[in-house]
Amino acid sequence: MENYAESAFLIDPKNREILRGKKKPLFEHFPFFKALKLARQGRAIAGEVVFCARVRDGSGDLVVHMKFRFKTPDGKAIDAVERFSGVGLPGETLPSPQTPLVVYYAADDCYSVL
């Protein structure tokens, strides 16, 4: 973690629930339906990285938690967390705050970072 604000985000109980997947939308439980909705109604919109942190999960695997933000086409601001895991993570450089990214958006509960 680079600063206190980032570590506070991971420690905050509300955010822990997000990271554990307790507040996932329905599309997160059925990936096919999410992919179908994104394919039919999705559009690319701009977003930005708020912060990224590399952490170890309970089994010792590296997981990257990335908090990002974007505005929906209606102008609503959404802050979200995406988790990435994989074998190649130790050598990868994490994006810094305010790095632009693209979000493929279909609805407030159906979007994906590209």
Buried (B, 14 or more C-beta within 10 A) or exposed (E): BEEEEBEEBBEEEEBEEBBEEEEEEEBEEEEEEBBBBBEEEBEEBEBBBBBBBBEEEEEEEBBBBBBBBBBBEEEEEBEBBBEBEEEEBEEEEBBEBEBEBEBBBBBEEBBBBE
